[in-house]
Structures are given as structure tokens and as C-alpha cells.
Amino acid sequence: MPMRRIITAYAFVMFFVVIALFGTASAALGGGMYTEVVGRQSTYTLQVAKARGTIYDRNGEPLTNAEEKYIAAVIPSAEVISRLNAAAGEERREALRVALENGKPFLIEVDTPVNMDGVETFRVFNRYAQDQPAANLIGYLENGETGADGIEKSFDSILSASNGEINVTFTIDALGNAIAGAELLVENSYKIADGGVVLTLDKSIQTALEDACASIEKGAAVVLDCKTGDILACASFPAIDPNNLAKSLEDPNSPFINRALCAYAPGSVFKLFVAAAALEAGVDYRETYTCTGSIEAGGMDFACYDGKAHGEVNMHTALRKSCNGYFVQLLDKLDPANVLRLVRNLGFERALQLSDGLSTQTGTLPDDETLQNARARANFSFGQGETTVSPLQLAAAVNAIAAGGVYTSPRLIFGMADADLQIQKTDENEGYTIMEATTANRLRAYMESTARYGTGISGAPQNCVSGIKTGTAQTGVYTEEGEEILNYWYAGYICDSEERPAYTLVILEESARESHVAQAFRKIGEFLFDFI
């Protein structure tokens, strides 16, 4: 090979080696940008912060960008590190020591502003609070910039429209080390936009709900405004940590799942809707049934909870005691198609669309043919078998009873806020009558009796009138000791001082060996009454 071609090939290879080394050096310095200045000096740019529109609650309280912090851009030196040790906090001191050894410019969060040569401090906003309310509904960001889930994803184009940012440029030598005494170049167009997305959530109720459910390891909870169907609070447990997604990924309880939108067997809460269909069909609610603790259907025995015999019950006392046998025989008196029609009108088997790309699971119901089977019909009568519904769908269905027979689809998007925090509201969802008011009122009386004297007594708030229906759903999952893991439900409403339903509340505890839903329902119920 001629010498000229060898030299040319060698130069070609070395060009790409230099390019590769350049990229490696850039990555090693934390993704900053190099720009050649003169000779052996370059500049290195770090982005301190980038603005993003705010997500608000219905009262204009920020759900994101609610907490401030200080970020220091630093040219490391012994004097600077000594000063920062006090301002950065003990947990960051090791990082400061390493930074001094590296000699490269860096960013670090500090507790208080630091003013000295080689340090520039900026006041910025944390996107998410340390205990971020409604974390699973709000979602999180990919690479700190792009909405990847929840409201962040649904409204990414609006929330990312504010592109103000803070960039700091350092002068560095050929080794990437900051040059002491060199001036920092700051480009600052950062400003949290006052405009953004406004949700129907109430931050105070959301925070109280999450606090009330602190003992629930896995589950979900929803609070609706009884009159409008607006979602005032919606929580999933465990919640994601949008400030530490890696930690959430490692959690075996899967916090990325928004359980408020996932479908589960409703258990005995479903008896409310079988009772509603029966009342609409003219069945005598006073007719009695004698419960012996179990009932046979299709050659299989179906037991009441713990095999308890309830004795003589009618519709009222069967709901109060949650008697499975009563509802198995009640459904045999009905056309199952009428029950299916009612619950579909109540939002079962229909995904609730909350925003673009954010909706509940559809849920499932058995079909008419399946319900010709006596065993399937028995399971259907008390919310087992093929019947599944999300906590949000179930809350909307229970809300129709609380609202006098009017079903209103839940709403999450309250409106959009402009730069002056003037809110352009979305239209409220219109309700429509699903059952007679007399049917709903009778069921409300039964639910209030359940709260006072029945299965809901341990979870009934002590400061107000409430209506409750409890549910225990089998999962088919067993512990090593042979004990079945169950899902527990509390569903109902909280009345105002004039004993009118004001809030509808549903709480689910998933896969639990011990239930905490009663204490959670009581605690949030008492808060809601005081909040009115």
C-alpha cells in the first residue's frame, strides 16, 4: 500500500478516535456542553433548571411546583467546599469532597443561598413535593422534561410550553477542570408559569385521604362530590415516588399501578345494585328469607361470610348483615338481564375517560348466557365470579344512590388557567336518572342502618350521619398457612349537617390478611364532615 494512502487512513481513524474521546469526556462531566474558546480553554454549560407549567387543584393551590429549593452552580476550590459543607447539609458532604477531587464544575442543592466567588445560587421549584399528593394521577416526567404518565403526559404540550430555563457556563481547561477566578456566564429566563392545568381535586381533601389510608399497604381510595360527580380526591397505594422512580421500580408492591383505575371483584358492595334492580322490578322488600349460613345453587354450597347463620332477614336486614343467601335467592326471582342493564347504566363494563390517555380499566360482567348457570348467577348476586369494577367506577355507581338515583360520570379536569390564574372551566358532566328516587332513598336508609347497626358500624364516623356498604371479595390466593388473602371494601357517603349526602367515598384494601378500611373510612369521613 502506498505511504500516502496509509497516512490518509491513519488520519481518518484518528479523527474518529478524537471524536469518541470528546463525547466520552462530555458524558463524564455530567452531560454538560463543551464549546471551544481559545487555545486549550473551553466552556462547559450546565442546566440548573427548566420551567414547566403548574398543575393546580380546584382552588388554585399548586399540586406541582409547590416547594422551593436552592441550587448552587460551583467552581470547586477548598474555600468553596468548606463554605458549602455548612449550606449543603451533612448528607451531601461526601459528594462535595468527591467534587473537590474531580475539579470539575457541578451543581448541588443547598439549604440556604451561598454568595461568594465561584458560587452562584438560584432559587427554583421542585417539580414534586417530598410527599407528592395524588402522585399516581399527576404522573411523572421522563428525563426530567417530558410527561410520561398521568396528567403530565395528557397535557405535556401545554405544561412544557413554558421553556424558560437557567444555564450556567464555566470556563474550563483542557482536562475539564474549572478555572478559578473565571467569570460564570448565566443565562436566566426561568419563571414558573402561572398558567397550567386545573384539576377537580381539592388538595386538602387529597392530603387528608392519603393520611387516613396510611395503614393500607396496597389499595385505593376515591372521594366524589355527591352533587357534581367531581373527583375531589383519588389515591393509589403505594404511591409512586416521582422524585425517585428507581426506588418505585424496585418496590414489590408495584406503585406504578394506579389501583384506583384498575378492576377488582366488588364483593358484597354489589348487593346494593341487585337490591336496586329488585326494587325497580317491584319485588317486595319486606319478604323474608331464613339464612342457615349457606345456600345451595347448581349443586354447590355458597356460604355467608365465616359461615354465619343470619336467621330470618328481609332486604333491609340482609343488606345490614350482608347475607349472601338472601341475594342468591333474590336474583333467582329476577331476570339477570335487568341487573346487567342497570349496572351497565351505572358505568360497569365501560371505561371512564378522565383525560387524553388516562382512563379506568373497562371492568367485566358475565353475559346473559353465563348467567343461565345457577353457580354463575349465585356468584354474580354478591359481586364475585366474572364481575370486576374499578374503585372509581364503583364510587360513581354508589354516588347515584347517594344522589337520589342520578348517575353522573366522574370529572377530573376542572379547567385551564391562564398567566393571571384566571380559570377557563370545563363544563360539568350532566347527570341522568338511572333509578327511581324512591329506590335510591330506600337504599340510603338501608345503608345508614348498616352504618349504625350493621357491618359498617366499626367504620362509621362518629360526628355525622353516613351510609355504608361493606364488601369482602375472595381472591383465590392463599398464604402458606392455607389462609385466603381477601380484598376489603368500604363504600358509602358522608352527610352534611342537614343529613344530606355531600361526599361519596370508596376505599379498597387489596390482598390483605387484616383489614384497615374501617378505620380509614371513619377517619376521612370525620374530616369531610368538618370540612363542609
QUIHUZI-V304836 format. One record per residue. N is the residue number from 1. RES is the residue in one letter. OMEGA is omega in radians with two decimals (999 if undefined). Layout:
n:N res:RES omega:OMEGA
n:N res:RES omega:OMEGA
This chain:
n:1 res:M omega:3.13
n:2 res:P omega:-3.10
n:3 res:M omega:-3.10
n:4 res:R omega:-3.12
n:5 res:R omega:3.11
n:6 res:I omega:-3.14
n:7 res:I omega:3.13
n:8 res:T omega:3.14
n:9 res:A omega:-3.14
n:10 res:Y omega:3.13
n:11 res:A omega:3.14
n:12 res:F omega:3.13
n:13 res:V omega:-3.10
n:14 res:M omega:3.10
n:15 res:F omega:-3.12
n:16 res:F omega:3.05
n:17 res:V omega:3.13
n:18 res:V omega:3.12
n:19 res:I omega:3.14
n:20 res:A omega:3.12
n:21 res:L omega:3.11
n:22 res:F omega:3.12
n:23 res:G omega:3.13
n:24 res:T omega:3.12
n:25 res:A omega:3.13
n:26 res:S omega:3.14
n:27 res:A omega:-3.11
n:28 res:A omega:-3.13
n:29 res:L omega:3.01
n:30 res:G omega:3.04
n:31 res:G omega:3.08
n:32 res:G omega:-3.08
n:33 res:M omega:3.06
n:34 res:Y omega:2.95
n:35 res:T omega:-3.13
n:36 res:E omega:3.07
n:37 res:V omega:3.07
n:38 res:V omega:3.05
n:39 res:G omega:-3.06
n:40 res:R omega:3.09
n:41 res:Q omega:3.10
n:42 res:S omega:3.02
n:43 res:T omega:-3.08
n:44 res:Y omega:-3.04
n:45 res:T omega:3.05
n:46 res:L omega:3.08
n:47 res:Q omega:-3.12
n:48 res:V omega:-3.08
n:49 res:A omega:3.04
n:50 res:K omega:-3.04
n:51 res:A omega:3.07
n:52 res:R omega:-3.11
n:53 res:G omega:-3.02
n:54 res:T omega:2.98
n:55 res:I omega:-3.06
n:56 res:Y omega:2.94
n:57 res:D omega:-3.03
n:58 res:R omega:-3.12
n:59 res:N omega:-3.14
n:60 res:G omega:3.07
n:61 res:E omega:-3.11
n:62 res:P omega:3.02
n:63 res:L omega:2.98
n:64 res:T omega:-3.09
n:65 res:N omega:-3.06
n:66 res:A omega:-3.10
n:67 res:E omega:3.13
n:68 res:E omega:3.01
n:69 res:K omega:3.10
n:70 res:Y omega:3.07
n:71 res:I omega:3.11
n:72 res:A omega:2.98
n:73 res:A omega:-2.85
n:74 res:V omega:2.83
n:75 res:I omega:-2.99
n:76 res:P omega:2.98
n:77 res:S omega:-3.12
n:78 res:A omega:-3.12
n:79 res:E omega:-3.12
n:80 res:V omega:-3.11
n:81 res:I omega:3.11
n:82 res:S omega:3.14
n:83 res:R omega:-3.11
n:84 res:L omega:-3.14
n:85 res:N omega:-3.14
n:86 res:A omega:-3.04
n:87 res:A omega:-3.04
n:88 res:A omega:-3.12
n:89 res:G omega:-3.02
n:90 res:E omega:-3.06
n:91 res:E omega:-3.11
n:92 res:R omega:-3.03
n:93 res:R omega:3.10
n:94 res:E omega:3.10
n:95 res:A omega:3.11
n:96 res:L omega:3.13
n:97 res:R omega:3.13
n:98 res:V omega:-3.14
n:99 res:A omega:3.11
n:100 res:L omega:3.13
n:101 res:E omega:-3.12
n:102 res:N omega:3.11
n:103 res:G omega:-3.07
n:104 res:K omega:3.09
n:105 res:P omega:-3.08
n:106 res:F omega:3.06
n:107 res:L omega:3.09
n:108 res:I omega:3.07
n:109 res:E omega:3.12
n:110 res:V omega:-3.11
n:111 res:D omega:3.14
n:112 res:T omega:3.13
n:113 res:P omega:3.10
n:114 res:V omega:-3.13
n:115 res:N omega:3.10
n:116 res:M omega:3.10
n:117 res:D omega:3.11
n:118 res:G omega:3.14
n:119 res:V omega:3.03
n:120 res:E omega:-3.07
n:121 res:T omega:-3.11
n:122 res:F omega:3.04
n:123 res:R omega:-3.12
n:124 res:V omega:-3.13
n:125 res:F omega:2.91
n:126 res:N omega:3.08
n:127 res:R omega:-3.10
n:128 res:Y omega:3.07
n:129 res:A omega:3.12
n:130 res:Q omega:3.00
n:131 res:D omega:-3.00
n:132 res:Q omega:3.08
n:133 res:P omega:3.10
n:134 res:A omega:-3.02
n:135 res:A omega:-3.07
n:136 res:N omega:3.06
n:137 res:L omega:-3.11
n:138 res:I omega:3.11
n:139 res:G omega:-3.05
n:140 res:Y omega:-3.08
n:141 res:L omega:3.01
n:142 res:E omega:-3.10
n:143 res:N omega:3.08
n:144 res:G omega:-3.04
n:145 res:E omega:-2.97
n:146 res:T omega:3.11
n:147 res:G omega:-3.08
n:148 res:A omega:-3.10
n:149 res:D omega:3.04
n:150 res:G omega:-3.13
n:151 res:I omega:3.10
n:152 res:E omega:-3.14
n:153 res:K omega:-3.10
n:154 res:S omega:-3.06
n:155 res:F omega:-3.06
n:156 res:D omega:-3.09
n:157 res:S omega:3.13
n:158 res:I omega:-3.07
n:159 res:L omega:-3.13
n:160 res:S omega:-3.09
n:161 res:A omega:3.09
n:162 res:S omega:-3.01
n:163 res:N omega:3.09
n:164 res:G omega:-3.09
n:165 res:E omega:3.05
n:166 res:I omega:3.06
n:167 res:N omega:3.11
n:168 res:V omega:-3.12
n:169 res:T omega:-3.13
n:170 res:F omega:2.96
n:171 res:T omega:-3.08
n:172 res:I omega:3.10
n:173 res:D omega:-3.04
n:174 res:A omega:3.13
n:175 res:L omega:3.14
n:176 res:G omega:3.14
n:177 res:N omega:3.13
n:178 res:A omega:3.12
n:179 res:I omega:-3.09
n:180 res:A omega:3.11
n:181 res:G omega:3.12
n:182 res:A omega:-3.10
n:183 res:E omega:3.05
n:184 res:L omega:3.08
n:185 res:L omega:-3.08
n:186 res:V omega:3.00
n:187 res:E omega:-3.00
n:188 res:N omega:3.00
n:189 res:S omega:-3.03
n:190 res:Y omega:3.04
n:191 res:K omega:3.08
n:192 res:I omega:-3.14
n:193 res:A omega:3.10
n:194 res:D omega:3.11
n:195 res:G omega:3.11
n:196 res:G omega:-3.08
n:197 res:V omega:-3.14
n:198 res:V omega:-3.14
n:199 res:L omega:3.09
n:200 res:T omega:-3.13
n:201 res:L omega:2.96
n:202 res:D omega:-3.02
n:203 res:K omega:-3.14
n:204 res:S omega:3.13
n:205 res:I omega:3.13
n:206 res:Q omega:-3.13
n:207 res:T omega:3.13
n:208 res:A omega:3.12
n:209 res:L omega:-3.14
n:210 res:E omega:3.10
n:211 res:D omega:-3.12
n:212 res:A omega:-3.08
n:213 res:C omega:-3.05
n:214 res:A omega:-3.10
n:215 res:S omega:-3.12
n:216 res:I omega:-3.09
n:217 res:E omega:3.09
n:218 res:K omega:3.14
n:219 res:G omega:-3.10
n:220 res:A omega:3.11
n:221 res:A omega:-3.09
n:222 res:V omega:2.99
n:223 res:V omega:3.10
n:224 res:L omega:2.93
n:225 res:D omega:-3.01
n:226 res:C omega:-3.05
n:227 res:K omega:-3.01
n:228 res:T omega:-3.03
n:229 res:G omega:3.12
n:230 res:D omega:3.08
n:231 res:I omega:-3.13
n:232 res:L omega:3.08
n:233 res:A omega:3.14
n:234 res:C omega:-3.05
n:235 res:A omega:3.06
n:236 res:S omega:-3.08
n:237 res:F omega:-0.13
n:238 res:P omega:3.12
n:239 res:A omega:3.03
n:240 res:I omega:2.99
n:241 res:D omega:-3.08
n:242 res:P omega:3.07
n:243 res:N omega:-3.12
n:244 res:N omega:-3.09
n:245 res:L omega:3.14
n:246 res:A omega:3.10
n:247 res:K omega:3.12
n:248 res:S omega:3.11
n:249 res:L omega:-3.10
n:250 res:E omega:-3.09
n:251 res:D omega:-3.11
n:252 res:P omega:3.14
n:253 res:N omega:2.96
n:254 res:S omega:-3.14
n:255 res:P omega:3.11
n:256 res:F omega:3.09
n:257 res:I omega:3.04
n:258 res:N omega:-3.03
n:259 res:R omega:3.08
n:260 res:A omega:-3.10
n:261 res:L omega:-3.11
n:262 res:C omega:-3.04
n:263 res:A omega:3.12
n:264 res:Y omega:2.99
n:265 res:A omega:-3.07
n:266 res:P omega:-3.12
n:267 res:G omega:-2.97
n:268 res:S omega:3.02
n:269 res:V omega:-3.12
n:270 res:F omega:3.14
n:271 res:K omega:3.09
n:272 res:L omega:-3.03
n:273 res:F omega:2.99
n:274 res:V omega:3.09
n:275 res:A omega:3.12
n:276 res:A omega:3.13
n:277 res:A omega:3.13
n:278 res:A omega:3.11
n:279 res:L omega:3.11
n:280 res:E omega:3.14
n:281 res:A omega:3.09
n:282 res:G omega:3.09
n:283 res:V omega:-3.13
n:284 res:D omega:-3.11
n:285 res:Y omega:-3.13
n:286 res:R omega:-3.11
n:287 res:E omega:-3.02
n:288 res:T omega:3.07
n:289 res:Y omega:3.13
n:290 res:T omega:-3.10
n:291 res:C omega:3.10
n:292 res:T omega:-3.12
n:293 res:G omega:3.07
n:294 res:S omega:3.11
n:295 res:I omega:-3.12
n:296 res:E omega:3.08
n:297 res:A omega:3.13
n:298 res:G omega:3.12
n:299 res:G omega:3.14
n:300 res:M omega:3.09
n:301 res:D omega:3.07
n:302 res:F omega:-3.03
n:303 res:A omega:2.90
n:304 res:C omega:-3.07
n:305 res:Y omega:-3.10
n:306 res:D omega:3.11
n:307 res:G omega:-3.06
n:308 res:K omega:3.08
n:309 res:A omega:-3.08
n:310 res:H omega:-3.12
n:311 res:G omega:-3.08
n:312 res:E omega:-3.13
n:313 res:V omega:2.92
n:314 res:N omega:-3.08
n:315 res:M omega:-3.12
n:316 res:H omega:-3.06
n:317 res:T omega:3.08
n:318 res:A omega:3.05
n:319 res:L omega:-3.11
n:320 res:R omega:-3.13
n:321 res:K omega:-3.10
n:322 res:S omega:-3.10
n:323 res:C omega:3.13
n:324 res:N omega:-3.06
n:325 res:G omega:-3.14
n:326 res:Y omega:-3.05
n:327 res:F omega:3.03
n:328 res:V omega:-3.12
n:329 res:Q omega:3.10
n:330 res:L omega:-3.12
n:331 res:L omega:3.10
n:332 res:D omega:3.12
n:333 res:K omega:-3.05
n:334 res:L omega:2.92
n:335 res:D omega:-3.11
n:336 res:P omega:3.13
n:337 res:A omega:3.12
n:338 res:N omega:3.08
n:339 res:V omega:3.10
n:340 res:L omega:-3.12
n:341 res:R omega:-3.13
n:342 res:L omega:-3.06
n:343 res:V omega:3.03
n:344 res:R omega:3.08
n:345 res:N omega:3.11
n:346 res:L omega:3.02
n:347 res:G omega:3.06
n:348 res:F omega:3.09
n:349 res:E omega:3.09
n:350 res:R omega:-3.14
n:351 res:A omega:3.05
n:352 res:L omega:-3.12
n:353 res:Q omega:-3.10
n:354 res:L omega:3.07
n:355 res:S omega:-3.12
n:356 res:D omega:3.10
n:357 res:G omega:-3.12
n:358 res:L omega:-3.10
n:359 res:S omega:3.04
n:360 res:T omega:2.91
n:361 res:Q omega:-3.10
n:362 res:T omega:-2.99
n:363 res:G omega:-3.06
n:364 res:T omega:3.01
n:365 res:L omega:3.02
n:366 res:P omega:3.11
n:367 res:D omega:-3.10
n:368 res:D omega:-3.10
n:369 res:E omega:3.12
n:370 res:T omega:-3.07
n:371 res:L omega:2.97
n:372 res:Q omega:3.11
n:373 res:N omega:-3.04
n:374 res:A omega:-3.13
n:375 res:R omega:3.12
n:376 res:A omega:3.13
n:377 res:R omega:3.11
n:378 res:A omega:3.10
n:379 res:N omega:-3.13
n:380 res:F omega:-3.05
n:381 res:S omega:3.10
n:382 res:F omega:2.90
n:383 res:G omega:3.08
n:384 res:Q omega:3.14
n:385 res:G omega:-3.04
n:386 res:E omega:-3.07
n:387 res:T omega:3.04
n:388 res:T omega:-3.12
n:389 res:V omega:3.12
n:390 res:S omega:3.06
n:391 res:P omega:3.13
n:392 res:L omega:3.08
n:393 res:Q omega:-3.13
n:394 res:L omega:3.10
n:395 res:A omega:3.13
n:396 res:A omega:3.13
n:397 res:A omega:3.09
n:398 res:V omega:3.13
n:399 res:N omega:3.11
n:400 res:A omega:3.07
n:401 res:I omega:3.14
n:402 res:A omega:-3.07
n:403 res:A omega:3.05
n:404 res:G omega:3.09
n:405 res:G omega:-3.11
n:406 res:V omega:3.10
n:407 res:Y omega:3.06
n:408 res:T omega:-3.14
n:409 res:S omega:-3.11
n:410 res:P omega:3.13
n:411 res:R omega:3.12
n:412 res:L omega:-3.07
n:413 res:I omega:-3.11
n:414 res:F omega:3.14
n:415 res:G omega:3.13
n:416 res:M omega:-3.14
n:417 res:A omega:3.07
n:418 res:D omega:-3.05
n:419 res:A omega:3.12
n:420 res:D omega:-3.11
n:421 res:L omega:2.96
n:422 res:Q omega:-3.01
n:423 res:I omega:2.99
n:424 res:Q omega:-2.99
n:425 res:K omega:2.96
n:426 res:T omega:3.12
n:427 res:D omega:3.03
n:428 res:E omega:3.10
n:429 res:N omega:-3.14
n:430 res:E omega:3.09
n:431 res:G omega:3.07
n:432 res:Y omega:-3.03
n:433 res:T omega:-3.13
n:434 res:I omega:-3.13
n:435 res:M omega:3.11
n:436 res:E omega:3.11
n:437 res:A omega:3.12
n:438 res:T omega:3.09
n:439 res:T omega:-3.13
n:440 res:A omega:-3.11
n:441 res:N omega:3.09
n:442 res:R omega:3.12
n:443 res:L omega:3.07
n:444 res:R omega:3.10
n:445 res:A omega:3.12
n:446 res:Y omega:3.14
n:447 res:M omega:3.11
n:448 res:E omega:3.04
n:449 res:S omega:3.10
n:450 res:T omega:3.12
n:451 res:A omega:-3.08
n:452 res:R omega:-2.95
n:453 res:Y omega:-2.98
n:454 res:G omega:-3.04
n:455 res:T omega:-3.12
n:456 res:G omega:-3.01
n:457 res:I omega:-3.10
n:458 res:S omega:-3.13
n:459 res:G omega:-3.08
n:460 res:A omega:3.05
n:461 res:P omega:-3.07
n:462 res:Q omega:-3.04
n:463 res:N omega:-3.06
n:464 res:C omega:3.03
n:465 res:V omega:3.09
n:466 res:S omega:3.00
n:467 res:G omega:-3.02
n:468 res:I omega:2.85
n:469 res:K omega:3.13
n:470 res:T omega:3.09
n:471 res:G omega:3.03
n:472 res:T omega:-3.06
n:473 res:A omega:3.09
n:474 res:Q omega:-3.14
n:475 res:T omega:-3.05
n:476 res:G omega:3.11
n:477 res:V omega:-3.06
n:478 res:Y omega:3.05
n:479 res:T omega:3.10
n:480 res:E omega:3.12
n:481 res:E omega:3.13
n:482 res:G omega:3.14
n:483 res:E omega:-3.12
n:484 res:E omega:3.07
n:485 res:I omega:-3.02
n:486 res:L omega:2.96
n:487 res:N omega:-3.09
n:488 res:Y omega:-3.13
n:489 res:W omega:2.82
n:490 res:Y omega:3.14
n:491 res:A omega:3.14
n:492 res:G omega:-3.10
n:493 res:Y omega:3.13
n:494 res:I omega:-3.08
n:495 res:C omega:3.05
n:496 res:D omega:-3.07
n:497 res:S omega:3.10
n:498 res:E omega:3.07
n:499 res:E omega:3.02
n:500 res:R omega:3.14
n:501 res:P omega:-3.12
n:502 res:A omega:-3.11
n:503 res:Y omega:2.99
n:504 res:T omega:-3.00
n:505 res:L omega:3.06
n:506 res:V omega:3.09
n:507 res:I omega:3.09
n:508 res:L omega:2.96
n:509 res:E omega:-3.01
n:510 res:E omega:2.97
n:511 res:S omega:-3.08
n:512 res:A omega:3.02
n:513 res:R omega:3.12
n:514 res:E omega:-3.04
n:515 res:S omega:3.05
n:516 res:H omega:-3.02
n:517 res:V omega:-3.11
n:518 res:A omega:-3.12
n:519 res:Q omega:3.11
n:520 res:A omega:-3.14
n:521 res:F omega:-3.13
n:522 res:R omega:-3.05
n:523 res:K omega:-3.13
n:524 res:I omega:3.10
n:525 res:G omega:3.11
n:526 res:E omega:3.07
n:527 res:F omega:-3.08
n:528 res:L omega:3.13
n:529 res:F omega:3.11
n:530 res:D omega:-3.09
n:531 res:F omega:-3.05
n:532 res:I omega:999
